[in-house]
Each structure stands twice: as structure tokens, then as C-alpha cells.
Amino acid sequence: MSEGLPELQDAIDAFVAERDWAQFHTPKNLAMGVAIEAAELLEHFLWAPETASGAPDPARRAAIGHEMGDVLIYLVRLAQTLDIDLVAAASEKLALNREKYPIEKAKGRATKYLDLE
């Protein structure tokens, strides 16, 4: 069973403290880490045929999961550093997106909200 967000935050805190890395965890550095790890995640899909991207082999799937884990770790650490409740921020953003993308205009469409009619 996977752990929840509070347990993950505690584990990240312990990992960082054991290595005395908090001194390097400025918001700028952590935000850059999110972007870099997200780019590493994208590498797994670059040039892959559409059909292959949805069904990676077990080794690739594990590697993709590890990159997703890296993104999450940096994002959780950034939220901790800025004292942002990540779950609340995501919930608020989802509510804003519901307003931007009303079902009657957006359903079945991959159109930016500015271009919805």
C-alpha cells in the first residue's frame, strides 16, 4: 500500500535533513528541479509512436514511474518550502478550471479556454 501525502512529506523531510540539503532548497532551485525532472519524464515519450506511449514495456513503465516520483518529490518539497498546501492548491485550481472549461463548451474538445465558444 502506498503512503499518503503527509507520510511522503515526512520521508522527504528526513531524507533532506539526513543529507543537510535544506540549505540548497530555495524555491528557485526546487522549481528548476521540477522542470528538469519533468523534461526527463518527457524523454520517455519523445519519438514514441502514439500507440506505444500508452502501453510501455515493464522496464520503461518503471523508469517513467521513477521520473514521475522525482517530479512529485521536487513539487512536494517546493510546496513545503513555500508553505503551500499542495492538496488545497490543486483543489482550488480544479475549481478554477471547472469555471474556465464548462462542460457544455469543453466536453470532447481539446481547445484552450480562450478559444471555447
Jmol script that loads the backbone (N, CA, C; Angstrom):
load data "model"
ATOM      1  N   MET A   1       0.843  -1.173   0.000  1.00  0.00           N
ATOM      2  CA  MET A   1       0.000   0.000   0.000  1.00  0.00           C
ATOM      3  C   MET A   1       0.896   1.247   0.000  1.00  0.00           C
ATOM      4  N   SER A   2       0.577   2.199  -0.837  1.00  0.00           N
ATOM      5  CA  SER A   2       1.395   3.398  -0.882  1.00  0.00           C
ATOM      6  C   SER A   2       1.021   4.342   0.258  1.00  0.00           C
ATOM      7  N   GLU A   3       1.993   5.166   0.609  1.00  0.00           N
ATOM      8  CA  GLU A   3       1.772   6.100   1.703  1.00  0.00           C
ATOM      9  C   GLU A   3       1.007   7.320   1.207  1.00  0.00           C
ATOM     10  N   GLY A   4       0.472   8.075   2.142  1.00  0.00           N
ATOM     11  CA  GLY A   4      -0.243   9.287   1.800  1.00  0.00           C
ATOM     12  C   GLY A   4       0.698  10.484   1.757  1.00  0.00           C
ATOM     13  N   LEU A   5       0.153  11.640   1.434  1.00  0.00           N
ATOM     14  CA  LEU A   5       0.963  12.844   1.308  1.00  0.00           C
ATOM     15  C   LEU A   5       1.685  13.212   2.611  1.00  0.00           C
ATOM     16  N   PRO A   6       1.029  13.174   3.763  1.00  0.00           N
ATOM     17  CA  PRO A   6       1.770  13.520   4.992  1.00  0.00           C
ATOM     18  C   PRO A   6       2.973  12.601   5.254  1.00  0.00           C
ATOM     19  N   GLU A   7       2.803  11.323   4.997  1.00  0.00           N
ATOM     20  CA  GLU A   7       3.915  10.387   5.189  1.00  0.00           C
ATOM     21  C   GLU A   7       5.039  10.648   4.186  1.00  0.00           C
ATOM     22  N   LEU A   8       4.653  10.977   2.949  1.00  0.00           N
ATOM     23  CA  LEU A   8       5.652  11.299   1.938  1.00  0.00           C
ATOM     24  C   LEU A   8       6.406  12.567   2.326  1.00  0.00           C
ATOM     25  N   GLN A   9       5.696  13.583   2.806  1.00  0.00           N
ATOM     26  CA  GLN A   9       6.347  14.814   3.254  1.00  0.00           C
ATOM     27  C   GLN A   9       7.347  14.523   4.374  1.00  0.00           C
ATOM     28  N   ASP A  10       6.948  13.697   5.329  1.00  0.00           N
ATOM     29  CA  ASP A  10       7.849  13.332   6.429  1.00  0.00           C
ATOM     30  C   ASP A  10       9.086  12.598   5.907  1.00  0.00           C
ATOM     31  N   ALA A  11       8.896  11.690   4.981  1.00  0.00           N
ATOM     32  CA  ALA A  11      10.020  10.932   4.425  1.00  0.00           C
ATOM     33  C   ALA A  11      10.969  11.852   3.651  1.00  0.00           C
ATOM     34  N   ILE A  12      10.416  12.803   2.904  1.00  0.00           N
ATOM     35  CA  ILE A  12      11.251  13.758   2.179  1.00  0.00           C
ATOM     36  C   ILE A  12      12.007  14.641   3.162  1.00  0.00           C
ATOM     37  N   ASP A  13      11.324  15.116   4.198  1.00  0.00           N
ATOM     38  CA  ASP A  13      11.984  15.936   5.226  1.00  0.00           C
ATOM     39  C   ASP A  13      13.165  15.183   5.835  1.00  0.00           C
ATOM     40  N   ALA A  14      12.956  13.931   6.182  1.00  0.00           N
ATOM     41  CA  ALA A  14      14.018  13.128   6.796  1.00  0.00           C
ATOM     42  C   ALA A  14      15.185  12.940   5.823  1.00  0.00           C
ATOM     43  N   PHE A  15      14.882  12.635   4.581  1.00  0.00           N
ATOM     44  CA  PHE A  15      15.908  12.444   3.552  1.00  0.00           C
ATOM     45  C   PHE A  15      16.759  13.710   3.411  1.00  0.00           C
ATOM     46  N   VAL A  16      16.098  14.855   3.344  1.00  0.00           N
ATOM     47  CA  VAL A  16      16.789  16.139   3.191  1.00  0.00           C
ATOM     48  C   VAL A  16      17.628  16.449   4.430  1.00  0.00           C
ATOM     49  N   ALA A  17      17.041  16.265   5.617  1.00  0.00           N
ATOM     50  CA  ALA A  17      17.749  16.562   6.867  1.00  0.00           C
ATOM     51  C   ALA A  17      18.984  15.683   7.038  1.00  0.00           C
ATOM     52  N   GLU A  18      18.872  14.395   6.713  1.00  0.00           N
ATOM     53  CA  GLU A  18      19.998  13.470   6.847  1.00  0.00           C
ATOM     54  C   GLU A  18      21.192  13.905   5.992  1.00  0.00           C
ATOM     55  N   ARG A  19      20.930  14.584   4.915  1.00  0.00           N
ATOM     56  CA  ARG A  19      21.979  14.991   3.984  1.00  0.00           C
ATOM     57  C   ARG A  19      22.338  16.476   4.094  1.00  0.00           C
ATOM     58  N   ASP A  20      21.675  17.192   5.005  1.00  0.00           N
ATOM     59  CA  ASP A  20      21.888  18.631   5.181  1.00  0.00           C
ATOM     60  C   ASP A  20      21.713  19.380   3.861  1.00  0.00           C
ATOM     61  N   TRP A  21      20.634  19.071   3.158  1.00  0.00           N
ATOM     62  CA  TRP A  21      20.387  19.676   1.847  1.00  0.00           C
ATOM     63  C   TRP A  21      19.406  20.845   1.895  1.00  0.00           C
ATOM     64  N   ALA A  22      18.775  21.105   3.019  1.00  0.00           N
ATOM     65  CA  ALA A  22      17.791  22.184   3.082  1.00  0.00           C
ATOM     66  C   ALA A  22      18.402  23.513   2.657  1.00  0.00           C
ATOM     67  N   GLN A  23      19.689  23.685   2.924  1.00  0.00           N
ATOM     68  CA  GLN A  23      20.372  24.925   2.565  1.00  0.00           C
ATOM     69  C   GLN A  23      20.356  25.181   1.057  1.00  0.00           C
ATOM     70  N   PHE A  24      20.188  24.145   0.272  1.00  0.00           N
ATOM     71  CA  PHE A  24      20.177  24.283  -1.184  1.00  0.00           C
ATOM     72  C   PHE A  24      18.760  24.375  -1.749  1.00  0.00           C
ATOM     73  N   HIS A  25      17.768  24.126  -0.905  1.00  0.00           N
ATOM     74  CA  HIS A  25      16.388  24.022  -1.381  1.00  0.00           C
ATOM     75  C   HIS A  25      15.671  25.365  -1.367  1.00  0.00           C
ATOM     76  N   THR A  26      16.166  26.264  -2.189  1.00  0.00           N
ATOM     77  CA  THR A  26      15.491  27.542  -2.384  1.00  0.00           C
ATOM     78  C   THR A  26      14.329  27.296  -3.351  1.00  0.00           C
ATOM     79  N   PRO A  27      13.315  28.142  -3.309  1.00  0.00           N
ATOM     80  CA  PRO A  27      12.220  27.970  -4.264  1.00  0.00           C
ATOM     81  C   PRO A  27      12.704  27.931  -5.717  1.00  0.00           C
ATOM     82  N   LYS A  28      13.664  28.785  -6.059  1.00  0.00           N
ATOM     83  CA  LYS A  28      14.200  28.799  -7.427  1.00  0.00           C
ATOM     84  C   LYS A  28      14.794  27.439  -7.793  1.00  0.00           C
ATOM     85  N   ASN A  29      15.636  26.914  -6.934  1.00  0.00           N
ATOM     86  CA  ASN A  29      16.281  25.634  -7.235  1.00  0.00           C
ATOM     87  C   ASN A  29      15.270  24.495  -7.309  1.00  0.00           C
ATOM     88  N   LEU A  30      14.301  24.513  -6.414  1.00  0.00           N
ATOM     89  CA  LEU A  30      13.294  23.447  -6.418  1.00  0.00           C
ATOM     90  C   LEU A  30      12.389  23.548  -7.645  1.00  0.00           C
ATOM     91  N   ALA A  31      12.007  24.764  -8.033  1.00  0.00           N
ATOM     92  CA  ALA A  31      11.192  24.933  -9.242  1.00  0.00           C
ATOM     93  C   ALA A  31      11.962  24.466 -10.469  1.00  0.00           C
ATOM     94  N   MET A  32      13.251  24.772 -10.506  1.00  0.00           N
ATOM     95  CA  MET A  32      14.075  24.291 -11.617  1.00  0.00           C
ATOM     96  C   MET A  32      14.153  22.766 -11.607  1.00  0.00           C
ATOM     97  N   GLY A  33      14.243  22.185 -10.418  1.00  0.00           N
ATOM     98  CA  GLY A  33      14.264  20.733 -10.307  1.00  0.00           C
ATOM     99  C   GLY A  33      12.986  20.111 -10.855  1.00  0.00           C
ATOM    100  N   VAL A  34      11.834  20.724 -10.559  1.00  0.00           N
ATOM    101  CA  VAL A  34      10.557  20.236 -11.100  1.00  0.00           C
ATOM    102  C   VAL A  34      10.628  20.222 -12.626  1.00  0.00           C
ATOM    103  N   ALA A  35      11.078  21.336 -13.209  1.00  0.00           N
ATOM    104  CA  ALA A  35      11.128  21.453 -14.670  1.00  0.00           C
ATOM    105  C   ALA A  35      12.101  20.454 -15.283  1.00  0.00           C
ATOM    106  N   ILE A  36      13.251  20.287 -14.667  1.00  0.00           N
ATOM    107  CA  ILE A  36      14.263  19.361 -15.192  1.00  0.00           C
ATOM    108  C   ILE A  36      13.758  17.930 -15.138  1.00  0.00           C
ATOM    109  N   GLU A  37      13.172  17.553 -14.016  1.00  0.00           N
ATOM    110  CA  GLU A  37      12.652  16.182 -13.897  1.00  0.00           C
ATOM    111  C   GLU A  37      11.470  15.959 -14.842  1.00  0.00           C
ATOM    112  N   ALA A  38      10.645  16.993 -15.044  1.00  0.00           N
ATOM    113  CA  ALA A  38       9.539  16.869 -15.996  1.00  0.00           C
ATOM    114  C   ALA A  38      10.087  16.663 -17.405  1.00  0.00           C
ATOM    115  N   ALA A  39      11.185  17.333 -17.730  1.00  0.00           N
ATOM    116  CA  ALA A  39      11.812  17.137 -19.045  1.00  0.00           C
ATOM    117  C   ALA A  39      12.342  15.709 -19.183  1.00  0.00           C
ATOM    118  N   GLU A  40      12.910  15.175 -18.101  1.00  0.00           N
ATOM    119  CA  GLU A  40      13.385  13.792 -18.135  1.00  0.00           C
ATOM    120  C   GLU A  40      12.216  12.827 -18.328  1.00  0.00           C
ATOM    121  N   LEU A  41      11.074  13.149 -17.753  1.00  0.00           N
ATOM    122  CA  LEU A  41       9.871  12.347 -17.975  1.00  0.00           C
ATOM    123  C   LEU A  41       9.469  12.387 -19.450  1.00  0.00           C
ATOM    124  N   LEU A  42       9.520  13.565 -20.040  1.00  0.00           N
ATOM    125  CA  LEU A  42       9.153  13.714 -21.456  1.00  0.00           C
ATOM    126  C   LEU A  42      10.045  12.899 -22.376  1.00  0.00           C
ATOM    127  N   GLU A  43      11.311  12.728 -21.997  1.00  0.00           N
ATOM    128  CA  GLU A  43      12.233  11.960 -22.833  1.00  0.00           C
ATOM    129  C   GLU A  43      11.724  10.550 -23.118  1.00  0.00           C
ATOM    130  N   HIS A  44      10.991   9.989 -22.193  1.00  0.00           N
ATOM    131  CA  HIS A  44      10.491   8.626 -22.381  1.00  0.00           C
ATOM    132  C   HIS A  44       9.428   8.551 -23.478  1.00  0.00           C
ATOM    133  N   PHE A  45       8.862   9.686 -23.838  1.00  0.00           N
ATOM    134  CA  PHE A  45       7.797   9.711 -24.836  1.00  0.00           C
ATOM    135  C   PHE A  45       8.241  10.321 -26.165  1.00  0.00           C
ATOM    136  N   LEU A  46       9.402  10.965 -26.166  1.00  0.00           N
ATOM    137  CA  LEU A  46       9.898  11.596 -27.375  1.00  0.00           C
ATOM    138  C   LEU A  46      10.119  10.562 -28.468  1.00  0.00           C
ATOM    139  N   TRP A  47       9.523  10.794 -29.594  1.00  0.00           N
ATOM    140  CA  TRP A  47       9.612   9.968 -30.804  1.00  0.00           C
ATOM    141  C   TRP A  47       8.901   8.625 -30.679  1.00  0.00           C
ATOM    142  N   ALA A  48       8.250   8.382 -29.574  1.00  0.00           N
ATOM    143  CA  ALA A  48       7.499   7.130 -29.436  1.00  0.00           C
ATOM    144  C   ALA A  48       6.200   7.238 -30.224  1.00  0.00           C
ATOM    145  N   PRO A  49       5.826   6.180 -30.932  1.00  0.00           N
ATOM    146  CA  PRO A  49       4.532   6.218 -31.620  1.00  0.00           C
ATOM    147  C   PRO A  49       3.398   6.361 -30.594  1.00  0.00           C
ATOM    148  N   GLU A  50       2.329   6.998 -30.992  1.00  0.00           N
ATOM    149  CA  GLU A  50       1.196   7.214 -30.086  1.00  0.00           C
ATOM    150  C   GLU A  50       0.755   5.916 -29.413  1.00  0.00           C
ATOM    151  N   THR A  51       0.688   4.848 -30.175  1.00  0.00           N
ATOM    152  CA  THR A  51       0.211   3.584 -29.611  1.00  0.00           C
ATOM    153  C   THR A  51       1.166   3.043 -28.550  1.00  0.00           C
ATOM    154  N   ALA A  52       2.477   3.265 -28.735  1.00  0.00           N
ATOM    155  CA  ALA A  52       3.463   2.760 -27.780  1.00  0.00           C
ATOM    156  C   ALA A  52       3.467   3.573 -26.490  1.00  0.00           C
ATOM    157  N   SER A  53       3.121   4.845 -26.566  1.00  0.00           N
ATOM    158  CA  SER A  53       3.194   5.681 -25.370  1.00  0.00           C
ATOM    159  C   SER A  53       2.165   5.263 -24.322  1.00  0.00           C
ATOM    160  N   GLY A  54       1.081   4.646 -24.746  1.00  0.00           N
ATOM    161  CA  GLY A  54       0.047   4.220 -23.811  1.00  0.00           C
ATOM    162  C   GLY A  54       0.255   2.842 -23.232  1.00  0.00           C
ATOM    163  N   ALA A  55       1.216   2.112 -23.767  1.00  0.00           N
ATOM    164  CA  ALA A  55       1.460   0.752 -23.281  1.00  0.00           C
ATOM    165  C   ALA A  55       2.963   0.458 -23.261  1.00  0.00           C
ATOM    166  N   PRO A  56       3.709   1.160 -22.384  1.00  0.00           N
ATOM    167  CA  PRO A  56       5.152   0.912 -22.346  1.00  0.00           C
ATOM    168  C   PRO A  56       5.469  -0.472 -21.783  1.00  0.00           C
ATOM    169  N   ASP A  57       6.616  -1.013 -22.190  1.00  0.00           N
ATOM    170  CA  ASP A  57       7.037  -2.300 -21.636  1.00  0.00           C
ATOM    171  C   ASP A  57       7.345  -2.112 -20.145  1.00  0.00           C
ATOM    172  N   PRO A  58       7.438  -3.201 -19.394  1.00  0.00           N
ATOM    173  CA  PRO A  58       7.608  -3.090 -17.936  1.00  0.00           C
ATOM    174  C   PRO A  58       8.812  -2.257 -17.494  1.00  0.00           C
ATOM    175  N   ALA A  59       9.940  -2.374 -18.179  1.00  0.00           N
ATOM    176  CA  ALA A  59      11.128  -1.610 -17.796  1.00  0.00           C
ATOM    177  C   ALA A  59      10.909  -0.120 -18.034  1.00  0.00           C
ATOM    178  N   ARG A  60      10.333   0.213 -19.167  1.00  0.00           N
ATOM    179  CA  ARG A  60      10.078   1.620 -19.468  1.00  0.00           C
ATOM    180  C   ARG A  60       9.030   2.179 -18.508  1.00  0.00           C
ATOM    181  N   ARG A  61       8.016   1.385 -18.219  1.00  0.00           N
ATOM    182  CA  ARG A  61       6.969   1.819 -17.281  1.00  0.00           C
ATOM    183  C   ARG A  61       7.568   2.131 -15.907  1.00  0.00           C
ATOM    184  N   ALA A  62       8.503   1.288 -15.453  1.00  0.00           N
ATOM    185  CA  ALA A  62       9.164   1.533 -14.168  1.00  0.00           C
ATOM    186  C   ALA A  62       9.988   2.817 -14.227  1.00  0.00           C
ATOM    187  N   ALA A  63      10.706   3.028 -15.318  1.00  0.00           N
ATOM    188  CA  ALA A  63      11.523   4.235 -15.470  1.00  0.00           C
ATOM    189  C   ALA A  63      10.636   5.487 -15.507  1.00  0.00           C
ATOM    190  N   ILE A  64       9.506   5.399 -16.182  1.00  0.00           N
ATOM    191  CA  ILE A  64       8.547   6.510 -16.222  1.00  0.00           C
ATOM    192  C   ILE A  64       8.043   6.800 -14.803  1.00  0.00           C
ATOM    193  N   GLY A  65       7.721   5.756 -14.064  1.00  0.00           N
ATOM    194  CA  GLY A  65       7.271   5.924 -12.683  1.00  0.00           C
ATOM    195  C   GLY A  65       8.319   6.599 -11.818  1.00  0.00           C
ATOM    196  N   HIS A  66       9.593   6.253 -12.019  1.00  0.00           N
ATOM    197  CA  HIS A  66      10.657   6.882 -11.242  1.00  0.00           C
ATOM    198  C   HIS A  66      10.771   8.368 -11.560  1.00  0.00           C
ATOM    199  N   GLU A  67      10.640   8.716 -12.829  1.00  0.00           N
ATOM    200  CA  GLU A  67      10.689  10.135 -13.200  1.00  0.00           C
ATOM    201  C   GLU A  67       9.485  10.879 -12.627  1.00  0.00           C
ATOM    202  N   MET A  68       8.330  10.250 -12.647  1.00  0.00           N
ATOM    203  CA  MET A  68       7.147  10.872 -12.038  1.00  0.00           C
ATOM    204  C   MET A  68       7.372  11.065 -10.542  1.00  0.00           C
ATOM    205  N   GLY A  69       8.015  10.100  -9.911  1.00  0.00           N
ATOM    206  CA  GLY A  69       8.346  10.220  -8.493  1.00  0.00           C
ATOM    207  C   GLY A  69       9.279  11.399  -8.231  1.00  0.00           C
ATOM    208  N   ASP A  70      10.278  11.577  -9.105  1.00  0.00           N
ATOM    209  CA  ASP A  70      11.184  12.719  -8.962  1.00  0.00           C
ATOM    210  C   ASP A  70      10.428  14.043  -9.056  1.00  0.00           C
ATOM    211  N   VAL A  71       9.524  14.140 -10.037  1.00  0.00           N
ATOM    212  CA  VAL A  71       8.730  15.362 -10.186  1.00  0.00           C
ATOM    213  C   VAL A  71       7.924  15.621  -8.916  1.00  0.00           C
ATOM    214  N   LEU A  72       7.287  14.591  -8.406  1.00  0.00           N
ATOM    215  CA  LEU A  72       6.467  14.739  -7.210  1.00  0.00           C
ATOM    216  C   LEU A  72       7.303  15.136  -5.995  1.00  0.00           C
ATOM    217  N   ILE A  73       8.468  14.530  -5.843  1.00  0.00           N
ATOM    218  CA  ILE A  73       9.330  14.857  -4.707  1.00  0.00           C
ATOM    219  C   ILE A  73       9.731  16.330  -4.741  1.00  0.00           C
ATOM    220  N   TYR A  74      10.172  16.802  -5.895  1.00  0.00           N
ATOM    221  CA  TYR A  74      10.541  18.214  -6.004  1.00  0.00           C
ATOM    222  C   TYR A  74       9.336  19.118  -5.753  1.00  0.00           C
ATOM    223  N   LEU A  75       8.180  18.746  -6.276  1.00  0.00           N
ATOM    224  CA  LEU A  75       6.984  19.569  -6.104  1.00  0.00           C
ATOM    225  C   LEU A  75       6.544  19.611  -4.640  1.00  0.00           C
ATOM    226  N   VAL A  76       6.578  18.475  -3.979  1.00  0.00           N
ATOM    227  CA  VAL A  76       6.226  18.432  -2.560  1.00  0.00           C
ATOM    228  C   VAL A  76       7.213  19.271  -1.752  1.00  0.00           C
ATOM    229  N   ARG A  77       8.479  19.164  -2.059  1.00  0.00           N
ATOM    230  CA  ARG A  77       9.496  19.932  -1.339  1.00  0.00           C
ATOM    231  C   ARG A  77       9.311  21.434  -1.580  1.00  0.00           C
ATOM    232  N   LEU A  78       8.993  21.817  -2.808  1.00  0.00           N
ATOM    233  CA  LEU A  78       8.740  23.224  -3.126  1.00  0.00           C
ATOM    234  C   LEU A  78       7.544  23.741  -2.334  1.00  0.00           C
ATOM    235  N   ALA A  79       6.500  22.947  -2.277  1.00  0.00           N
ATOM    236  CA  ALA A  79       5.312  23.340  -1.503  1.00  0.00           C
ATOM    237  C   ALA A  79       5.662  23.492  -0.023  1.00  0.00           C
ATOM    238  N   GLN A  80       6.470  22.591   0.496  1.00  0.00           N
ATOM    239  CA  GLN A  80       6.882  22.694   1.897  1.00  0.00           C
ATOM    240  C   GLN A  80       7.684  23.975   2.129  1.00  0.00           C
ATOM    241  N   THR A  81       8.579  24.272   1.229  1.00  0.00           N
ATOM    242  CA  THR A  81       9.450  25.444   1.366  1.00  0.00           C
ATOM    243  C   THR A  81       8.660  26.741   1.324  1.00  0.00           C
ATOM    244  N   LEU A  82       7.618  26.784   0.497  1.00  0.00           N
ATOM    245  CA  LEU A  82       6.794  27.990   0.367  1.00  0.00           C
ATOM    246  C   LEU A  82       5.565  27.968   1.276  1.00  0.00           C
ATOM    247  N   ASP A  83       5.430  26.915   2.082  1.00  0.00           N
ATOM    248  CA  ASP A  83       4.292  26.749   2.982  1.00  0.00           C
ATOM    249  C   ASP A  83       2.969  26.818   2.214  1.00  0.00           C
ATOM    250  N   ILE A  84       2.906  26.021   1.161  1.00  0.00           N
ATOM    251  CA  ILE A  84       1.693  25.914   0.350  1.00  0.00           C
ATOM    252  C   ILE A  84       1.103  24.526   0.549  1.00  0.00           C
ATOM    253  N   ASP A  85      -0.164  24.483   0.866  1.00  0.00           N
ATOM    254  CA  ASP A  85      -0.881  23.206   0.983  1.00  0.00           C
ATOM    255  C   ASP A  85      -1.140  22.719  -0.436  1.00  0.00           C
ATOM    256  N   LEU A  86      -0.393  21.725  -0.844  1.00  0.00           N
ATOM    257  CA  LEU A  86      -0.436  21.244  -2.219  1.00  0.00           C
ATOM    258  C   LEU A  86      -1.805  20.692  -2.602  1.00  0.00           C
ATOM    259  N   VAL A  87      -2.428  19.964  -1.712  1.00  0.00           N
ATOM    260  CA  VAL A  87      -3.753  19.407  -1.994  1.00  0.00           C
ATOM    261  C   VAL A  87      -4.777  20.531  -2.116  1.00  0.00           C
ATOM    262  N   ALA A  88      -4.707  21.522  -1.240  1.00  0.00           N
ATOM    263  CA  ALA A  88      -5.629  22.659  -1.322  1.00  0.00           C
ATOM    264  C   ALA A  88      -5.393  23.446  -2.607  1.00  0.00           C
ATOM    265  N   ALA A  89      -4.126  23.640  -2.975  1.00  0.00           N
ATOM    266  CA  ALA A  89      -3.814  24.371  -4.205  1.00  0.00           C
ATOM    267  C   ALA A  89      -4.369  23.638  -5.427  1.00  0.00           C
ATOM    268  N   ALA A  90      -4.231  22.316  -5.450  1.00  0.00           N
ATOM    269  CA  ALA A  90      -4.753  21.535  -6.572  1.00  0.00           C
ATOM    270  C   ALA A  90      -6.279  21.588  -6.597  1.00  0.00           C
ATOM    271  N   SER A  91      -6.904  21.525  -5.441  1.00  0.00           N
ATOM    272  CA  SER A  91      -8.371  21.602  -5.378  1.00  0.00           C
ATOM    273  C   SER A  91      -8.867  22.958  -5.862  1.00  0.00           C
ATOM    274  N   GLU A  92      -8.186  24.025  -5.438  1.00  0.00           N
ATOM    275  CA  GLU A  92      -8.556  25.366  -5.887  1.00  0.00           C
ATOM    276  C   GLU A  92      -8.391  25.502  -7.397  1.00  0.00           C
ATOM    277  N   LYS A  93      -7.291  24.969  -7.921  1.00  0.00           N
ATOM    278  CA  LYS A  93      -7.043  25.051  -9.363  1.00  0.00           C
ATOM    279  C   LYS A  93      -8.079  24.261 -10.140  1.00  0.00           C
ATOM    280  N   LEU A  94      -8.477  23.121  -9.631  1.00  0.00           N
ATOM    281  CA  LEU A  94      -9.519  22.327 -10.277  1.00  0.00           C
ATOM    282  C   LEU A  94     -10.829  23.104 -10.321  1.00  0.00           C
ATOM    283  N   ALA A  95     -11.154  23.798  -9.245  1.00  0.00           N
ATOM    284  CA  ALA A  95     -12.373  24.620  -9.220  1.00  0.00           C
ATOM    285  C   ALA A  95     -12.288  25.739 -10.260  1.00  0.00           C
ATOM    286  N   LEU A  96     -11.122  26.380 -10.360  1.00  0.00           N
ATOM    287  CA  LEU A  96     -10.943  27.426 -11.381  1.00  0.00           C
ATOM    288  C   LEU A  96     -11.070  26.849 -12.782  1.00  0.00           C
ATOM    289  N   ASN A  97     -10.506  25.658 -12.985  1.00  0.00           N
ATOM    290  CA  ASN A  97     -10.592  25.020 -14.304  1.00  0.00           C
ATOM    291  C   ASN A  97     -12.023  24.637 -14.661  1.00  0.00           C
ATOM    292  N   ARG A  98     -12.822  24.290 -13.661  1.00  0.00           N
ATOM    293  CA  ARG A  98     -14.239  23.997 -13.914  1.00  0.00           C
ATOM    294  C   ARG A  98     -14.940  25.230 -14.492  1.00  0.00           C
ATOM    295  N   GLU A  99     -14.566  26.414 -13.983  1.00  0.00           N
ATOM    296  CA  GLU A  99     -15.143  27.653 -14.492  1.00  0.00           C
ATOM    297  C   GLU A  99     -14.634  27.974 -15.893  1.00  0.00           C
ATOM    298  N   LYS A 100     -13.346  27.761 -16.127  1.00  0.00           N
ATOM    299  CA  LYS A 100     -12.747  28.055 -17.433  1.00  0.00           C
ATOM    300  C   LYS A 100     -13.253  27.112 -18.518  1.00  0.00           C
ATOM    301  N   TYR A 101     -13.507  25.884 -18.134  1.00  0.00           N
ATOM    302  CA  TYR A 101     -13.883  24.839 -19.084  1.00  0.00           C
ATOM    303  C   TYR A 101     -15.241  24.254 -18.723  1.00  0.00           C
ATOM    304  N   PRO A 102     -16.320  25.007 -18.923  1.00  0.00           N
ATOM    305  CA  PRO A 102     -17.648  24.462 -18.607  1.00  0.00           C
ATOM    306  C   PRO A 102     -17.946  23.258 -19.507  1.00  0.00           C
ATOM    307  N   ILE A 103     -18.617  22.290 -18.935  1.00  0.00           N
ATOM    308  CA  ILE A 103     -18.892  21.046 -19.649  1.00  0.00           C
ATOM    309  C   ILE A 103     -19.560  21.306 -20.993  1.00  0.00           C
ATOM    310  N   GLU A 104     -20.542  22.196 -21.006  1.00  0.00           N
ATOM    311  CA  GLU A 104     -21.297  22.423 -22.243  1.00  0.00           C
ATOM    312  C   GLU A 104     -20.438  23.005 -23.365  1.00  0.00           C
ATOM    313  N   LYS A 105     -19.304  23.616 -23.032  1.00  0.00           N
ATOM    314  CA  LYS A 105     -18.428  24.169 -24.066  1.00  0.00           C
ATOM    315  C   LYS A 105     -17.189  23.307 -24.318  1.00  0.00           C
ATOM    316  N   ALA A 106     -16.738  22.599 -23.320  1.00  0.00           N
ATOM    317  CA  ALA A 106     -15.452  21.930 -23.411  1.00  0.00           C
ATOM    318  C   ALA A 106     -15.522  20.423 -23.633  1.00  0.00           C
ATOM    319  N   LYS A 107     -16.665  19.813 -23.397  1.00  0.00           N
ATOM    320  CA  LYS A 107     -16.745  18.354 -23.456  1.00  0.00           C
ATOM    321  C   LYS A 107     -16.316  17.828 -24.824  1.00  0.00           C
ATOM    322  N   GLY A 108     -15.326  16.936 -24.796  1.00  0.00           N
ATOM    323  CA  GLY A 108     -14.848  16.299 -26.018  1.00  0.00           C
ATOM    324  C   GLY A 108     -13.956  17.179 -26.869  1.00  0.00           C
ATOM    325  N   ARG A 109     -13.542  18.319 -26.341  1.00  0.00           N
ATOM    326  CA  ARG A 109     -12.728  19.253 -27.117  1.00  0.00           C
ATOM    327  C   ARG A 109     -11.401  19.517 -26.405  1.00  0.00           C
ATOM    328  N   ALA A 110     -10.337  19.559 -27.170  1.00  0.00           N
ATOM    329  CA  ALA A 110      -9.012  19.896 -26.633  1.00  0.00           C
ATOM    330  C   ALA A 110      -8.678  21.329 -27.041  1.00  0.00           C
ATOM    331  N   THR A 111      -9.543  22.240 -26.674  1.00  0.00           N
ATOM    332  CA  THR A 111      -9.430  23.643 -27.060  1.00  0.00           C
ATOM    333  C   THR A 111      -9.094  24.469 -25.843  1.00  0.00           C
ATOM    334  N   LYS A 112      -8.162  25.418 -25.990  1.00  0.00           N
ATOM    335  CA  LYS A 112      -7.830  26.323 -24.886  1.00  0.00           C
ATOM    336  C   LYS A 112      -9.071  27.118 -24.519  1.00  0.00           C
ATOM    337  N   TYR A 113      -9.211  27.403 -23.230  1.00  0.00           N
ATOM    338  CA  TYR A 113     -10.421  28.067 -22.729  1.00  0.00           C
ATOM    339  C   TYR A 113     -10.693  29.391 -23.430  1.00  0.00           C
ATOM    340  N   LEU A 114      -9.650  30.081 -23.855  1.00  0.00           N
ATOM    341  CA  LEU A 114      -9.837  31.372 -24.553  1.00  0.00           C
ATOM    342  C   LEU A 114     -10.533  31.193 -25.892  1.00  0.00           C
ATOM    343  N   ASP A 115     -10.443  29.998 -26.467  1.00  0.00           N
ATOM    344  CA  ASP A 115     -10.989  29.752 -27.795  1.00  0.00           C
ATOM    345  C   ASP A 115     -12.307  28.981 -27.757  1.00  0.00           C
ATOM    346  N   LEU A 116     -12.815  28.692 -26.563  1.00  0.00           N
ATOM    347  CA  LEU A 116     -14.104  28.000 -26.466  1.00  0.00           C
ATOM    348  C   LEU A 116     -15.221  28.975 -26.811  1.00  0.00           C
ATOM    349  N   GLU A 117     -16.167  28.533 -27.587  1.00  0.00           N
ATOM    350  CA  GLU A 117     -17.306  29.383 -27.963  1.00  0.00           C
ATOM    351  C   GLU A 117     -18.587  28.812 -27.422  1.00  0.00           C
TER     352      GLU A 117
END
end "model"
wireframe off; spacefill off
backbone 0.3
color backbone group
